Amino acid sequence: MAKSYKEYVYELIELAWPIIMGQIGFTFILAGDVFVAGKYSTDVLSAVSISGAVTSIIFMFGIGLIISVSPVLSNRLGAKKSAKKFFYPTILFSQIIAFFSMLLILATIPLMEHMGFNPKLMPDIKIYTFIFAFSAFGGYLHAALKEFLQAYEIVFFPNFIAIIGIFLNLFFNWIFAFGWGIIPSMGAMGLGIASTLIRTIMGLSLFIYCLYYFHFKFEKISQKYYTSLVKVGLPISVAVSLEFITFNSMAILMGRVDSVYAAAQNVLNVISTASFVIPLSISNAIAVKVGFANGARNMEDIKKYGIAGVALSVGFMAFCGILFASFPSFFARIFTNDQELISIVIPIMYAVAGFQCFDGLQVSCGGILKGLKKTFMVSLANFFGYILIGISLGAFLAFKMHLNLLGFWIGIGISSGLVGSILIFEIVKTYKKMLKAQEGRI
């Protein structure tokens, strides 16, 4: 008996809710940095924002490669093949990426002096960037093991760790930034130490959990496995990086005009990302479920998981858009008491509200294509939509039409809708091609 769409929705929610908790943890760890930096001073918030705008592009490129673990392994499991032997190769993969990410982040430090930022912010930018570079090892370890377990639909504990990380990160940020007892006030340096420490704790906690509950053996390193990860993950990395380049270019370009715009963009990014974690988690659940269905060549499940997931994502983001448009001042004041900063953020919240539905559409469609291991079009759509259209249109509206940061957000909203449309077209085309191929074998 065929399952109803209601059952597919329930299955996605059942898999997605622990992932949601983990994504909320990851996002609120970033939000904790912004919250404490904003309470410390607007200058420190600006410095952390500028550093993050540059370094997060590199950091997320590595995360994009690691995201390939769950769709690759879920396809194997759907085809009734073993995946446990890839535990240690997955860890090695994450740490190799972490090493090169660390080197790239450190290499940005001397370049930042020539990017036209306010000279008084440079000491804080440099020290925060230097310390943050070493957080890649713990951050990537946690991400890789979370993806590995996610392929088995083991999602509660790794995401529970992320939730605990929210409170630990907020505590460490406050202690190291403001000082406490024998710990001196360290400002931006303290924020960097807290970020690195919490990511290391999260990664090691998940590693210990895996060793305790599972009995993995060292296996011969599989070149074919690494090739699959790169083949699937490289387009994801490019897609993720292009989206981050787009959002962070707003902070970089506007930060050259006035550092307060970089701080405003960071606040807006955190608010937008806080809602984005839900469709992103649903997208991860879609990728796993579609990956299983793809491995089993179950076309009905591929179709219905995809439709149910897109409906969930877009519906939730429409609700968030209404909230942002209804209470823009409330969300702005969570992160800062600076009246100049608040006056910049509030009008842009209406553009952020309009952006929500398009963002939910494109990320859920991306999840379907990840499950099908068709990730090249995701990166191509992001390049065309965000880089060629989003940044150029945003820059025109910001500088030529004198809309400043609002102009960039209008451009990003339009480009996100374009990306979603391209991905829908690719999904329909791929599905029809797979259906035709399956009918030809019958």
For each residue, the residues with C-beta under 8 A, 3 or more apart:
1:
2: 300
3: 7 8 304
4: 7 8
5: 8 9 304 307 308
6: 9 10
7: 3 4 10 11
8: 3 4 5 11 12 301 304 305 307 308
9: 5 6 12 13 308 311 312
10: 6 7 13 14
11: 7 8 14 15 289 305
12: 8 9 15 16 282 285 286 289 305 308 309 312
13: 9 10 16 17 312
14: 10 11 17
15: 11 12 18 19 153 155 285 288 289
16: 12 13 19 20 281 282 284 285
17: 13 14 20 21 281
18: 15 21 22 155 156 159 160
19: 15 16 22 23 150 155 159 281 284 285
20: 16 17 23 24 159 277 278 281 282
21: 17 18 24 25 159 160 162 163
22: 18 19 25 26 146 155 158 159 160 161 162 163 281
23: 19 20 26 27 159 162 277 278 280 281
24: 20 21 27 28 162 163 166 274 277
25: 21 22 28 29 159 161 162 163 164 165 166
26: 22 23 29 30 162 165 277
27: 23 24 30 31 270 273 274 276 277
28: 24 25 31 32 166 169 274
29: 25 26 32 33 162 165 166 169 195 198
30: 26 27 33 34 270 273
31: 27 28 34 35 270 273 274 335
32: 28 29 35 36 166 169 170 173
33: 29 30 36 37 48 52 169 173 191 194 195
34: 30 31 37 38 45 48 49 266 267 270 335
35: 31 32 38 39 170 173 334 335
36: 32 33 39 40 170 173 174 177 191
37: 33 34 40 41 44 45 48 49 177 188 191
38: 34 35 42 45 263 267 335 336 338
39: 35 36
40: 36 37 44 45 177 178 187
41: 37 44 45 187
42: 38 45 46 260 263 336 338 341
43: 46 47 120 121 124 259
44: 37 40 41 47 48 124 177 187 188 191
45: 34 37 38 40 41 42 48 49 263 266 336
46: 42 43 49 50 118 121 255 259 260 262 263
47: 43 44 50 51 121 124 125 128 188
48: 33 34 37 44 45 51 52 124 128 188 191 266
49: 34 37 45 46 52 53 251 255 262 263 265 266
50: 46 47 53 54 112 117 121 125 251 252 255 259 262
51: 47 48 54 55 112 125 128 129 132
52: 33 48 49 55 56 248 251 266
53: 49 50 56 57 248 249 251 252 255 262 265 266
54: 50 51 57 58 108 112 129 248 252
55: 51 52 58 59 105 108 129 132 133
56: 52 53 59 60 244 248
57: 53 54 60 61 241 244 245 248
58: 54 55 61 62 101 104 105 108
59: 55 56 62 63 101 105 136 139
60: 56 57 63 64 237 240 241 244
61: 57 58 64 65 101 237 238 240 241
62: 58 59 65 66 97 98 100 101 136 140 237
63: 59 60 66 67 139 140 143 237 240
64: 60 61 67 68 233 234 236 237 238 239 240 241
65: 61 62 68 93 97 229 230 233 234 236 237
66: 62 63 69 93 94 97 140 143 144 147 233
67: 63 64 70 71 143 147 233 236 240 370
68: 64 65 71 72 147 228 229 230 232 233 236 375
69: 66 72 73 90 93 144 147 148 151 229 233
70: 67 73 74 147 148 150 151 284 287 288 291
71: 67 68 74 75 151 232 287 288 291 370 371 373
72: 68 69 75 76 151 225 228 229 232 373
73: 69 70 76 77 83 86 148 151 152
74: 70 71 77 78 151 287 288 291 292 295 371
75: 71 72 78 79 291 292 294 295 373
76: 72 73 79 81 82 83 295
77: 73 74 80 81 83 151 152 292 295
78: 74 75 291 292 293 294 295 296
79: 75 76 295 296
80: 77
81: 76 77
82: 76 85
83: 73 76 77 86 151 152
84: 87 214 216
85: 82 89 216 217 219 222
86: 73 83 89 90 148 219 222 225
87: 84 90 91 148 210 214 216
88: 91 92 216 218 219
89: 85 86 92 93 219 221 222 225 226
90: 69 86 87 93 94 144 145 147 148
91: 87 88 94 95 141 144 145 207
92: 88 89 95 96 221
93: 65 66 69 89 90 96 97 144 226 229
94: 66 90 91 97 98 140 141 143 144 145
95: 91 92 98 99 137 140 141
96: 92 93 99 100
97: 62 65 66 93 94 100 101 136 140
98: 62 94 95 101 102 136 137 139 140 141
99: 95 96 102 103 136 137
100: 62 96 97 103 104
101: 58 59 61 62 97 98 104 105 133 136 140
102: 98 99 105 106 133 134 136 137
103: 99 100 106 107
104: 58 100 101 107 108
105: 55 58 59 101 102 108 129 132 133 136
106: 102 103 109 129 130 133
107: 103 104 110 111
108: 54 55 58 104 105 111 112 129
109: 106 112 126 129 130
110: 107 113
111: 107 108 114 115
112: 50 51 54 108 109 115 117 122 125 126 129
113: 110 122
114: 111
115: 111 112 252 256
116: 256
117: 50 112 121 122 125 255 256 259
118: 46 121 122 259
119: 122
120: 43
121: 43 46 47 50 117 118 124 125 259
122: 112 113 117 118 119 125 126
123: 126 127
124: 43 44 47 48 121 127 128 187 188 189
125: 47 50 51 112 117 121 122 128 129 188
126: 109 112 122 123 129 130
127: 123 124 130 131 188 189 192
128: 47 48 51 124 125 131 132 188 189 191 192
129: 51 54 55 105 106 108 109 112 125 126 132 133 192
130: 106 109 126 127 133 192
131: 127 128 134 135 189 192 193 195 196
132: 51 55 105 128 129 135 192 195 196
133: 55 101 102 105 106 129 130 136
134: 102 131 137 196
135: 131 132 138 139 195 196 199 200
136: 59 62 97 98 99 101 102 105 133 139 140
137: 95 98 99 102 134 140 141 199 200 203
138: 135 141 142 196 199 200 201 202 203 204
139: 59 63 98 135 136 142 143 199 202 203
140: 62 63 66 94 95 97 98 101 136 137 143 144 203
141: 91 94 95 98 137 138 144 145 203 204 206 207
142: 138 139 145 146 158 161 162 199 202 203 205 206
143: 63 66 67 94 139 140 146 147
144: 66 69 90 91 93 94 140 141 147 148
145: 90 91 94 141 142 148 149 158 203 206 207 210
146: 22 142 143 149 150 158 159 206
147: 66 67 68 69 70 90 143 144 150 151
148: 69 70 73 86 87 90 144 145 151 152 210
149: 145 146 152 154 155 157 158 210
150: 19 70 146 147 153 154 155 158 284 288
151: 69 70 71 72 73 74 77 83 147 148 288 291
152: 73 77 83 148 149
153: 15 150 288
154: 149 150 157 158
155: 15 18 19 22 149 150 158 159
156: 18 159 160
157: 149 154 160 161 206 209
158: 22 142 145 146 149 150 154 155 161 162 206 209
159: 18 19 20 21 22 23 25 146 155 156 162 163
160: 18 21 22 156 157 163 164
161: 22 25 142 157 158 164 165 202 205 206 209
162: 21 22 23 24 25 26 29 142 158 159 165 166 202
163: 21 22 24 25 159 160 166
164: 25 160 161 167 168
165: 25 26 29 161 162 168 169 198 201 202
166: 24 25 28 29 32 162 163 169 170
167: 164 170 171
168: 164 165 171 172 198 201
169: 28 29 32 33 165 166 172 173 194 195 198
170: 32 35 36 166 167 173 174
171: 167 168 174 175
172: 168 169 175 176 193 194 197 198
173: 32 33 35 36 169 170 176 177 190 191 194 195
174: 36 170 171 177 178 180
175: 171 172 178 179 180 183 190 194
176: 172 173 179 183 186 189 190 191 193 194
177: 36 37 40 44 173 174 185 186 187 188 190 191 194
178: 40 174 175 185 190
179: 175 176 183 184 185 186 190
180: 174 175 183
181:
182:
183: 175 176 179 180 186
184: 179
185: 177 178 179 190
186: 176 177 179 183 189 190 193
187: 40 41 44 124 177 190 191
188: 37 44 47 48 124 125 127 128 177 191 192
189: 124 127 128 131 176 186 192 193
190: 173 175 176 177 178 179 185 186 187 193 194
191: 33 36 37 44 48 128 173 176 177 187 188 194 195
192: 127 128 129 130 131 132 188 189 195 196
193: 131 172 176 186 189 190 196 197
194: 33 169 172 173 175 176 177 190 191 197 198
195: 29 33 131 132 135 169 173 191 192 198 199
196: 131 132 134 135 138 192 193 199 200
197: 172 193 194 200 201
198: 29 165 168 169 172 194 195 201 202
199: 135 137 138 139 142 195 196 202 203
200: 135 137 138 196 197 203 204
201: 138 165 168 197 198 204 205
202: 138 139 142 161 162 165 198 199 205 206
203: 137 138 139 140 141 142 145 199 200 206 207
204: 138 141 200 201 207 208
205: 142 161 201 202 208 209
206: 141 142 145 146 157 158 161 202 203 209 210
207: 91 141 145 203 204 210 211
208: 204 205 211 212
209: 157 158 161 205 206 212 213
210: 87 145 148 149 206 207 213 214 216
211: 207 208 214 216
212: 208 209
213: 209 210
214: 84 87 210 211
215:
216: 84 85 87 88 210 211
217: 85
218: 88
219: 85 86 88 89 222
220:
221: 89 92 225 226
222: 85 86 89 219 225 226
223: 226 227
224: 227 228
225: 72 86 89 221 222 228 229
226: 89 93 221 222 223 229 230
227: 223 224 230 231
228: 68 72 224 225 231 232
229: 65 68 69 72 93 225 226 232 233
230: 65 68 226 227 233 234
231: 227 228 234
232: 68 71 72 228 229 235 236 370 373 375
233: 64 65 66 67 68 69 229 230 236 237 375
234: 64 65 230 231 237 238 379
235: 232 238 239 375 376 378 379
236: 64 65 67 68 232 233 239 240 370 375 378 379
237: 60 61 62 63 64 65 233 234 240 241 379
238: 61 64 234 235 241 242 379 382 383
239: 64 235 236 242 243 366 375 378 379 381 382
240: 60 61 63 64 67 236 237 243 244
241: 57 60 61 64 237 238 244 245
242: 238 239 245 246 379 382 383 386 387
243: 239 240 246 247 382 386
244: 56 57 60 240 241 247 248
245: 57 241 242 248 249 386 387 391
246: 242 243 249 250 386 387 390 391 412 415
247: 243 244 250 251 265 269 412
248: 52 53 54 56 57 244 245 251 252
249: 53 245 246 252 253 391
250: 246 247 253 254 265 394 405 408 409 412
251: 49 50 52 53 247 248 254 255 261 262 265 266 269
252: 50 53 54 115 248 249 255 256 262
253: 249 250 256 257 395 398 408
254: 250 251 257 258 261 262 264 265 398 404 405 408
255: 46 49 50 53 117 251 252 258 259 261 262 265
256: 115 116 117 252 253
257: 253 254 261 404
258: 254 255 261
259: 43 46 50 117 118 121 255 262 263
260: 42 46 263 264 338 340 341 344
261: 251 254 255 257 258 264 265 344 404 405
262: 46 49 50 53 251 252 254 255 259 265 266
263: 38 42 45 46 49 259 260 266 267 336 338 341
264: 254 260 261 267 268 341 344 345 348 405
265: 49 53 247 250 251 254 255 261 262 268 269 405
266: 34 45 48 49 52 53 251 262 263 269 270
267: 34 38 263 264 270 271 332 335 336 341 345
268: 264 265 271 272 345 348 349 352 405 409
269: 247 251 265 266 272 273
270: 27 30 31 34 266 267 273 274 335
271: 267 268 274 275 324 331 335 349 352
272: 268 269 275 276 352 355 356 359
273: 27 30 31 269 270 276 277
274: 24 27 28 31 270 271 277
275: 271 272 278 316 317 320 324 356
276: 27 272 273 279 280 359 363
277: 20 23 24 26 27 273 274 280 281
278: 20 23 275 281 282 313 316 317
279: 276 282 283 312 313 314 316 317 359 360 363 364
280: 23 276 277 283 284 363
281: 16 17 19 20 22 23 277 278 284 285
282: 12 16 20 278 279 285 286 309 312 313 316 364 367
283: 279 280 286 287 309 313 363 364 366 367 370
284: 16 19 70 150 280 281 287 288 367
285: 12 15 16 19 281 282 288 289 309 367
286: 12 282 283 289 290 305 306 309 364 367 368 370 371
287: 70 71 74 283 284 290 291 367 368 370 371
288: 15 70 71 74 150 151 153 284 285 291 292 371
289: 11 12 15 285 286 292 293 301 305 309 371
290: 286 287 293 294 301 302 305 306 367 368 370 371 372
291: 70 71 74 75 78 151 287 288 294 295 370 371 372 373
292: 74 75 77 78 288 289 295 296 301
293: 78 289 290 296 298 299 301 302 305 371
294: 75 78 290 291 297 302 371 372 373
295: 74 75 76 77 78 79 291 292
296: 78 79 292 293 301
297: 294 438
298: 293 301 302
299: 293 302 303 431 434 435 438
300: 2 303 304
301: 8 289 290 292 293 296 298 304 305
302: 290 293 294 298 299 305 306 368 371 372 431 434
303: 299 300 306 307 431
304: 3 5 8 300 301 307 308
305: 8 11 12 286 289 290 293 301 302 308 309 368 371
306: 286 290 302 303 309 310 368 427
307: 5 8 303 304 310 311
308: 5 8 9 12 304 305 311 312
309: 12 282 283 285 286 289 305 306 312 313 364 367 368
310: 306 307 313 314 361 364 365 368
311: 9 307 308 314 315
312: 9 12 13 279 282 308 309 315 316 364
313: 278 279 282 283 309 310 316 317 360 361 363 364
314: 279 310 311 317 318 357 360 361 364
315: 311 312 318 319 360
316: 275 278 279 282 312 313 319 320 360
317: 275 278 279 313 314 320 321 356 357 359 360
318: 314 315 321 322 356 357 360
319: 315 316 322 323
320: 275 316 317 323 324 353 356
321: 317 318 324 325 353 354 355 356 357
322: 318 319 325 326 353
323: 319 320 326 327 353
324: 271 275 320 321 327 328 331 349 350 352 353 356
325: 321 322 328 349 350 353
326: 322 323
327: 323 324 330 331
328: 324 325 331 332 345 346 347 349 350
329: 332 333 342 346
330: 327 333 334
331: 271 324 327 328 334 349
332: 267 328 329 335 336 341 342 345 346 349
333: 329 330 336 337 342
334: 35 330 331
335: 31 34 35 38 267 270 271 332
336: 38 42 45 263 267 332 333 341 342 345
337: 333 342
338: 38 42 260 263 341 342
339: 342 343
340: 260 343 344
341: 42 260 263 264 267 332 336 338 344 345
342: 329 332 333 336 337 338 339 345 346
343: 339 340 346
344: 260 261 264 340 341 347 348 404 405
345: 264 267 268 328 332 336 341 342 348 349
346: 328 329 332 342 343 349
347: 328 344 350 406
348: 264 268 344 345 351 352 405 406 409
349: 268 271 324 325 328 331 332 345 346 352 353
350: 324 325 328 347 353 354
351: 348 354 355 406 409 410 413
352: 268 271 272 324 348 349 355 356 409
353: 320 321 322 323 324 325 349 350 356
354: 321 350 351 357 413
355: 272 321 351 352 358 359 409 412 413 416
356: 272 275 317 318 320 321 324 352 353 359 360
357: 314 317 318 321 354 360 361
358: 355 361 362 413 416 417 419 420
359: 272 276 279 317 355 356 362 363 416
360: 279 313 314 315 316 317 318 356 357 363 364
361: 310 313 314 357 358 364 365 416 417 420 423 424
362: 358 359 365 366 381 416 419 420 423
363: 276 279 280 283 313 359 360 366 367
364: 279 282 283 286 309 310 312 313 314 360 361 367 368
365: 310 361 362 368 369 420 423 424 427
366: 239 283 362 363 369 370 378 423
367: 282 283 284 285 286 287 290 309 363 364 370 371
368: 286 287 290 302 305 306 309 310 364 365 371 372 423 427
369: 365 366 372 374 375 377 378 423 426 427 430
370: 67 71 232 236 283 286 287 290 291 366 367 373 375 378
371: 71 74 286 287 288 289 290 291 293 294 302 305 367 368
372: 290 291 294 302 368 369 430 434
373: 71 72 75 232 291 294 370
374: 369 377 378 426 430
375: 68 232 233 235 236 239 369 370 378 379
376: 235 379 380
377: 369 374 380 381 422 423 426
378: 235 236 239 366 369 370 374 375 381 382 423
379: 234 235 236 237 238 239 242 375 376 382 383
380: 376 377 383 384 422
381: 239 362 377 378 384 385 419 422 423 426
382: 238 239 242 243 378 379 385 386 387 419
383: 238 242 379 380 386 387 388
384: 380 381 387 388 389 418 419 422
385: 381 382 388 389 390 415 416 418 419 422
386: 242 243 245 246 382 383 389 390 391 412 415 416 419
387: 242 245 246 382 383 384 390 391
388: 383 384 385 391 392
389: 384 385 386 392 393 411 414 415 418
390: 246 385 386 387 393 394 411 412 414 415 416
391: 245 246 249 386 387 388 394 395 411
392: 388 389 395 396 411
393: 389 390 396 397 410 411 414 415
394: 250 390 391 397 398 407 408 409 410 411 412
395: 253 391 392 398 399 400 407 408 411
396: 392 393 399 400 401 407 411
397: 393 394 400 401 403 406 407 408 410 411
398: 253 254 394 395 401 402 403 404 405 406 407 408 411
399: 395 396 402 407
400: 395 396 397
401: 396 397 398 407
402: 398 399
403: 397 398 406 407 410
404: 254 257 261 344 398 407
405: 250 254 261 264 265 268 344 348 398 408 409
406: 347 348 351 397 398 403 409 410
407: 394 395 396 397 398 399 401 403 404 410 411
408: 250 253 254 394 395 397 398 405 411 412
409: 250 268 348 351 352 355 394 405 406 412 413
410: 351 393 394 397 403 406 407 413 414
411: 389 390 391 392 393 394 395 396 397 398 407 408 414 415
412: 246 247 250 355 386 390 394 408 409 415 416
413: 351 354 355 358 409 410 416 417
414: 389 390 393 410 411 417 418
415: 246 385 386 389 390 393 411 412 418 419
416: 355 358 359 361 362 385 386 390 412 413 419 420
417: 358 361 413 414 420 421
418: 384 385 389 414 415 421 422
419: 358 362 381 382 384 385 386 415 416 422 423
420: 358 361 362 365 416 417 423 424
421: 417 418 424 425
422: 377 380 381 384 385 418 419 425 426
423: 361 362 365 366 368 369 377 378 381 419 420 426 427
424: 361 365 420 421 427 428
425: 421 422 428 429
426: 369 374 377 381 422 423 429 430
427: 306 365 368 369 423 424 430 431
428: 424 425 431 432
429: 425 426 432 433
430: 369 372 374 426 427 433 434
431: 299 302 303 427 428 434 435
432: 428 429 435 436
433: 429 430 436 437
434: 299 302 372 430 431 437 438
435: 299 431 432 438 439
436: 432 433 439 440
437: 433 434 440 441
438: 297 299 434 435 441 442
439: 435 436 442
440: 436 437
441: 437 438
442: 438 439
